[in-house]
Amino acid sequence: MPQDSRPDTVRQSTRFLYLYALAVAGASIAYIPLLTILLPLHVTATAGEGALSLLSYIAFAGAVSASISNIGFGWASDVSQARRPWIAAGMVLSSGLLLAVPLATQPATIIALIVCWQMSLNMMLAPLSAWAGDVVPDVQKGMLGGLMALAPAMGALSGALVTMQGVIPENQRLLSVVILVLLLVAPVLLFGRPVDMPHLMREPGDDERSKVSGQPNGAVRRMWLARLLVQIAEASLFAFLLMWFRSIEPGFGENSAATIFACVLCAAVLFALYVGWWSDRNSRPIFPLAICSGIAAFGLMIMSIATDLQIAIVGYVTFGLASSIFLALHSSQTLRVLPKPAHRGRDLGIFNLTNTVPSLIMPWLTLALVPVYGFGALFGLLAVLAAIACWLLLKMPD
């Protein structure tokens, strides 16, 4: 019997969803180990006491290049009406530049290399994100979000793996990262054959998607701002987690930080899959986002008062679980509110500013607050921002 072609009944194959989730995980591996562990170690070794300032400048320059290139390559993949070639080219170029990081030993060279690397990385990331909007229907977006939680978890696990003593030689860490990226991203390019979803490529008003696309622009703004506020907190922990732990326990090792980071994100996968399934089943895509941002605020408050390592870890685990679930599900549910399928890549690039703008804000917040007031003041401010995100989302109808 022919498959029912009504938009509310057509589903994407689980085979493609799994391959796509692995590709997103590979894309995360392309940057998480570098930005959380390997780049800070490299900068510390080359810049010494100036490492914190240099990392802040790198984060700023990288965020600017990532913001511009994500919109640009998303737009390019819209115009070309092809996602795969851009993904493949970005995968190859970003991998090559990743291998060149150890060769950069001067501050200006490091910054220039990271800018170029961010541009090539977003050549892969932008069309990869838009591809999901082209082929995954709304009834599976909760499941998609749950699967996307696998990405940061595998990125963190790769960071723990490449920094584990005696497993991978220090001079082969980045090569190991590149191999993992190729193994995870290439399969969806070679073997991913998604079911066509022509109704996802039509302008609003053609079918039942107009119910979502026709939402007031206020829904888009609330989703954008809520993610921005949570991402500011996430970016602060992403870049300075190791330094924060060492401010409490000076002998805290980089592998220990990477392991905690990985364990939190792995646990988040199971929770995100369940919450995503629940949101699909109950047609409540927004409510879980509000709850997660509220829990994230609570975790940050714990972190702001932590004076010993155990309390610090409890606070981070609470924040890390909630924010990881939030970000994974938000990424998929964002596709519901974008109004123009023909400009999906470009519009996702604009939404991606919620990922990159925090890297423009976070370094200056950190430099202004941490040297004078300590990490506690920073986390207290971030808790307020996450609480505002919770309030914004609670005001949205499901």
C-alpha positions as CSV (number, residue, x, y, z in Angstrom):
1,M,0.0,0.0,0.0
2,P,1.3,3.5,-0.7
3,Q,2.5,5.5,2.2
4,D,0.0,8.1,3.5
5,S,1.4,11.4,2.1
6,R,-0.4,13.7,4.5
7,P,2.2,16.0,6.2
8,D,1.1,15.0,9.7
9,T,1.6,11.3,9.0
10,V,4.8,11.1,6.8
11,R,7.8,10.2,8.8
12,Q,11.5,10.2,8.1
13,S,13.3,6.9,8.3
14,T,15.0,6.1,11.5
15,R,18.1,5.0,9.6
16,F,18.6,8.6,8.3
17,L,17.9,10.1,11.7
18,Y,20.6,7.9,13.3
19,L,23.1,8.7,10.5
20,Y,22.3,12.3,10.8
21,A,22.7,12.3,14.6
22,L,26.1,10.6,14.2
23,A,27.1,13.4,11.7
24,V,26.1,16.1,14.1
25,A,28.1,14.3,16.8
26,G,31.1,14.2,14.4
27,A,30.7,18.0,13.8
28,S,30.7,18.5,17.6
29,I,33.9,16.4,17.9
30,A,35.4,18.8,15.4
31,Y,35.4,21.7,17.9
32,I,34.6,20.5,21.5
33,P,37.9,18.9,22.4
34,L,39.8,21.7,20.8
35,L,38.0,24.6,22.4
36,T,37.5,23.0,25.9
37,I,40.8,21.3,26.5
38,L,43.4,21.2,23.7
39,L,43.4,24.9,22.7
40,P,43.5,26.2,26.4
41,L,46.4,23.8,27.0
42,H,48.2,25.0,23.8
43,V,47.6,28.7,24.7
44,T,48.8,28.1,28.3
45,A,52.0,26.5,27.0
46,T,52.7,29.3,24.6
47,A,51.3,32.4,26.4
48,G,51.9,31.5,30.0
49,E,50.3,34.1,32.4
50,G,48.7,35.9,29.4
51,A,46.6,32.8,28.6
52,L,43.3,34.0,30.0
53,S,43.5,37.3,28.0
54,L,44.6,35.5,24.8
55,L,41.8,32.9,25.2
56,S,39.3,35.7,25.5
57,Y,40.6,37.4,22.3
58,I,40.5,34.1,20.5
59,A,36.9,33.5,21.6
60,F,35.9,37.0,20.4
61,A,37.6,36.7,17.0
62,G,36.4,33.1,16.5
63,A,32.8,34.1,17.3
64,V,32.8,37.0,14.8
65,S,34.1,34.7,12.0
66,A,31.7,31.9,13.0
67,S,28.7,34.3,13.0
68,I,29.4,35.7,9.6
69,S,30.4,32.4,8.0
70,N,27.4,30.4,9.4
71,I,24.9,32.9,7.8
72,G,26.9,33.1,4.6
73,F,27.3,29.3,4.1
74,G,23.7,28.7,5.1
75,W,22.6,31.2,2.5
76,A,24.9,29.6,-0.1
77,S,23.4,26.2,0.5
78,D,20.0,27.7,0.1
79,V,20.8,29.3,-3.2
80,S,22.6,26.2,-4.5
81,Q,19.7,24.0,-3.3
82,A,22.4,21.5,-2.2
83,R,23.6,20.7,1.3
84,R,25.9,17.7,0.9
85,P,28.7,19.4,-1.2
86,W,29.1,22.2,1.4
87,I,29.1,19.8,4.3
88,A,31.8,17.7,2.6
89,A,34.0,20.7,1.7
90,G,33.8,22.1,5.2
91,M,34.6,18.7,6.7
92,V,37.8,18.5,4.7
93,L,39.0,22.1,5.2
94,S,38.3,22.3,8.9
95,S,40.1,19.0,9.5
96,G,43.2,20.2,7.7
97,L,43.3,23.5,9.7
98,L,42.8,21.5,12.9
99,L,46.0,19.6,12.2
100,A,47.8,23.0,11.8
101,V,47.0,24.3,15.3
102,P,50.3,23.0,16.9
103,L,52.2,25.0,14.2
104,A,50.8,28.3,15.5
105,T,52.9,29.6,18.4
106,Q,52.5,33.4,18.3
107,P,49.3,35.1,19.5
108,A,48.5,36.7,16.2
109,T,49.1,33.4,14.3
110,I,46.9,31.5,16.7
111,I,44.0,34.0,16.3
112,A,44.3,34.0,12.5
113,L,44.3,30.2,12.4
114,I,41.3,29.9,14.6
115,V,39.4,32.5,12.5
116,C,40.1,30.5,9.3
117,W,39.2,27.2,11.1
118,Q,35.9,28.7,12.3
119,M,35.0,29.7,8.8
120,S,35.6,26.2,7.4
121,L,33.9,24.6,10.3
122,N,30.8,26.6,9.7
123,M,30.9,25.6,6.0
124,M,30.1,22.2,7.4
125,L,27.8,23.1,10.3
126,A,25.4,25.6,8.6
127,P,24.1,23.3,5.7
128,L,24.2,20.3,8.1
129,S,21.7,22.1,10.4
130,A,19.5,23.2,7.6
131,W,19.4,19.7,6.1
132,A,17.3,18.5,9.1
133,G,14.7,21.2,8.5
134,D,14.5,20.0,4.9
135,V,13.7,16.4,5.7
136,V,12.5,15.9,9.3
137,P,8.8,16.6,9.9
138,D,7.4,18.3,13.0
139,V,6.0,15.1,14.5
140,Q,9.6,13.8,14.8
141,K,11.4,17.0,16.0
142,G,11.3,16.0,19.6
143,M,13.0,12.7,18.7
144,L,15.5,14.6,16.5
145,G,16.3,16.9,19.5
146,G,16.9,13.9,21.7
147,L,19.2,12.3,19.2
148,M,21.1,15.6,18.8
149,A,21.9,15.5,22.5
150,L,24.3,12.7,21.5
151,A,26.5,15.3,19.7
152,P,27.9,17.2,22.7
153,A,28.2,14.0,24.7
154,M,30.4,12.4,22.0
155,G,32.3,15.6,21.7
156,A,33.0,15.5,25.4
157,L,33.9,11.8,25.4
158,S,36.3,12.5,22.6
159,G,37.9,15.2,24.8
160,A,38.3,12.7,27.7
161,L,39.7,10.1,25.3
162,V,42.3,12.2,23.7
163,T,43.6,13.6,27.0
164,M,43.7,10.2,28.8
165,Q,47.3,9.5,29.8
166,G,48.9,6.5,28.0
167,V,46.1,6.1,25.5
168,I,46.9,8.6,22.8
169,P,50.3,10.4,22.5
170,E,50.1,14.1,23.0
171,N,51.4,14.9,19.5
172,Q,48.6,12.7,18.0
173,R,45.6,14.2,19.8
174,L,44.4,16.4,17.0
175,L,45.0,13.7,14.4
176,S,42.7,11.4,16.5
177,V,40.1,14.1,16.5
178,V,40.2,14.5,12.8
179,I,39.8,10.7,12.2
180,L,36.8,10.6,14.5
181,V,35.2,13.5,12.6
182,L,35.7,11.8,9.2
183,L,34.3,8.5,10.5
184,L,31.1,10.0,11.8
185,V,30.3,12.7,9.3
186,A,31.1,10.8,6.1
187,P,28.5,8.0,6.4
188,V,25.4,10.4,6.2
189,L,27.0,12.0,3.1
190,L,27.6,8.6,1.4
191,F,24.7,6.5,2.6
192,G,22.1,8.9,3.9
193,R,19.0,8.6,1.7
194,P,16.3,10.6,3.4
195,V,12.7,10.3,2.4
196,D,11.7,13.3,0.4
197,M,9.5,15.8,2.3
198,P,8.3,18.2,-0.3
199,H,5.7,19.8,2.1
200,L,8.7,21.0,4.2
201,M,10.0,22.9,1.3
202,R,6.8,24.8,0.4
203,E,6.1,28.3,1.6
204,P,3.7,28.7,4.5
205,G,0.0,28.4,3.7
206,D,0.3,25.4,1.4
207,D,-0.4,22.9,4.1
208,E,-0.7,22.3,7.8
209,R,2.7,23.8,8.5
210,S,1.2,27.2,8.2
211,K,-0.3,26.7,11.6
212,V,3.3,26.8,13.0
213,S,4.9,29.2,10.5
214,G,2.0,31.6,11.0
215,Q,2.8,32.2,14.6
216,P,3.5,35.8,15.6
217,N,7.0,37.0,15.2
218,G,7.1,37.2,19.0
219,A,7.4,33.5,19.2
220,V,10.6,33.6,17.1
221,R,12.0,36.4,19.2
222,R,11.3,34.6,22.4
223,M,12.9,31.4,21.2
224,W,15.9,33.4,20.0
225,L,16.4,35.4,23.2
226,A,15.8,32.4,25.5
227,R,18.5,30.4,23.8
228,L,20.9,33.4,23.8
229,L,20.5,33.8,27.6
230,V,21.2,30.1,28.2
231,Q,24.0,30.1,25.7
232,I,25.8,32.9,27.5
233,A,26.0,30.7,30.6
234,E,27.0,27.7,28.5
235,A,29.7,29.6,26.7
236,S,31.2,30.7,30.0
237,L,31.5,27.2,31.3
238,F,32.6,25.9,27.9
239,A,35.7,28.1,27.8
240,F,36.6,28.4,31.5
241,L,35.4,25.1,33.1
242,L,38.9,23.8,33.7
243,M,40.1,27.2,35.1
244,W,37.1,27.4,37.5
245,F,37.7,23.9,38.9
246,R,41.4,24.7,39.4
247,S,40.4,27.9,41.2
248,I,38.7,25.7,43.8
249,E,41.2,22.7,43.6
250,P,44.5,23.8,42.2
251,G,45.6,20.3,41.4
252,F,42.5,19.4,39.4
253,G,43.6,17.7,36.1
254,E,42.5,18.4,32.6
255,N,41.4,14.7,32.1
256,S,39.2,15.0,35.3
257,A,37.5,18.0,33.9
258,A,37.0,16.4,30.5
259,T,35.6,13.2,32.2
260,I,33.0,15.1,34.3
261,F,32.0,17.1,31.2
262,A,31.6,13.9,29.2
263,C,29.6,12.1,32.0
264,V,27.2,15.0,32.3
265,L,26.6,15.1,28.5
266,C,26.2,11.3,28.2
267,A,23.6,11.3,31.0
268,A,21.8,14.2,29.2
269,V,21.4,12.0,26.1
270,L,19.1,9.6,27.9
271,F,17.1,12.4,29.5
272,A,16.8,14.3,26.2
273,L,15.6,11.2,24.3
274,Y,12.8,10.7,26.9
275,V,11.9,14.4,27.1
276,G,11.9,14.6,23.3
277,W,9.7,11.5,23.0
278,W,7.3,13.0,25.7
279,S,7.1,16.4,23.8
280,D,6.2,14.6,20.5
281,R,3.7,12.4,22.2
282,N,2.0,15.2,24.0
283,S,2.5,17.9,21.4
284,R,4.1,20.2,24.0
285,P,7.4,21.3,22.4
286,I,8.0,24.5,24.5
287,F,7.1,23.5,28.1
288,P,10.2,21.2,28.5
289,L,12.5,24.1,27.4
290,A,11.1,26.3,30.1
291,I,11.6,23.7,32.8
292,C,15.1,23.0,31.7
293,S,16.1,26.6,31.7
294,G,14.7,27.0,35.2
295,I,16.7,24.0,36.5
296,A,19.8,25.4,34.8
297,A,19.4,28.7,36.8
298,F,19.2,26.7,40.0
299,G,22.4,24.8,39.1
300,L,24.2,28.1,38.5
301,M,23.1,29.4,41.9
302,I,24.7,26.4,43.5
303,M,27.9,27.0,41.5
304,S,27.9,30.7,42.6
305,I,28.2,29.7,46.3
306,A,30.4,26.6,45.9
307,T,33.5,26.7,48.1
308,D,34.7,23.1,47.8
309,L,35.0,20.7,44.9
310,Q,32.1,18.4,45.8
311,I,29.5,21.3,45.9
312,A,31.0,22.7,42.7
313,I,30.6,19.4,40.9
314,V,27.0,19.0,42.1
315,G,26.2,22.5,40.8
316,Y,27.8,21.9,37.5
317,V,26.1,18.5,37.0
318,T,22.7,20.2,37.7
319,F,23.4,23.0,35.3
320,G,25.1,20.8,32.7
321,L,22.2,18.3,32.5
322,A,19.5,20.9,32.3
323,S,21.3,23.1,29.8
324,S,22.3,20.2,27.5
325,I,18.8,19.0,27.3
326,F,17.6,22.5,26.7
327,L,20.0,23.2,23.9
328,A,19.5,19.9,22.1
329,L,15.7,20.2,22.1
330,H,15.8,23.9,21.3
331,S,17.8,23.2,18.2
332,S,15.2,20.9,16.7
333,Q,12.1,22.9,17.9
334,T,13.6,26.1,16.3
335,L,12.8,24.5,13.0
336,R,9.1,24.8,13.8
337,V,9.1,28.6,13.9
338,L,11.3,29.6,11.0
339,P,8.9,31.0,8.4
340,K,10.6,30.6,5.0
341,P,11.8,27.1,3.9
342,A,13.6,28.7,0.9
343,H,15.8,30.7,3.3
344,R,16.2,28.0,6.0
345,G,20.0,27.9,5.9
346,R,20.2,31.7,6.2
347,D,17.6,32.0,8.9
348,L,19.3,29.2,10.9
349,G,22.5,31.2,10.5
350,I,20.7,34.1,12.2
351,F,19.5,31.9,14.9
352,N,23.1,30.6,15.2
353,L,24.0,34.0,16.5
354,T,22.7,32.7,19.8
355,N,25.6,30.3,19.8
356,T,28.3,32.8,18.7
357,V,27.2,36.1,20.2
358,P,27.7,34.7,23.8
359,S,31.4,34.2,22.9
360,L,31.5,38.0,22.1
361,I,29.9,38.8,25.5
362,M,31.3,36.1,27.7
363,P,35.0,37.1,27.6
364,W,34.3,40.7,28.7
365,L,31.9,39.5,31.4
366,T,34.6,37.2,32.6
367,L,37.4,39.7,32.5
368,A,35.3,42.3,34.3
369,L,33.9,40.1,37.1
370,V,36.3,37.2,37.8
371,P,39.6,39.1,38.6
372,V,37.7,41.4,41.0
373,Y,34.8,39.4,42.4
374,G,35.6,35.8,41.5
375,F,33.7,33.1,39.6
376,G,30.8,33.3,42.1
377,A,29.7,36.7,40.9
378,L,29.8,35.6,37.3
379,F,27.7,32.5,38.0
380,G,25.2,34.5,40.0
381,L,24.7,36.8,37.0
382,L,24.3,33.9,34.7
383,A,21.7,32.3,37.0
384,V,19.6,35.5,36.6
385,L,19.9,35.3,32.8
386,A,18.8,31.6,32.7
387,A,15.8,32.5,35.0
388,I,14.7,35.2,32.5
389,A,14.9,32.6,29.7
390,C,12.6,30.4,31.8
391,W,10.1,33.2,32.1
392,L,10.2,34.0,28.4
393,L,9.4,30.4,27.5
394,L,6.6,30.0,30.1
395,K,4.8,32.9,28.4
396,M,4.8,31.0,25.1
397,P,1.9,28.8,24.1
398,D,2.7,25.2,23.2
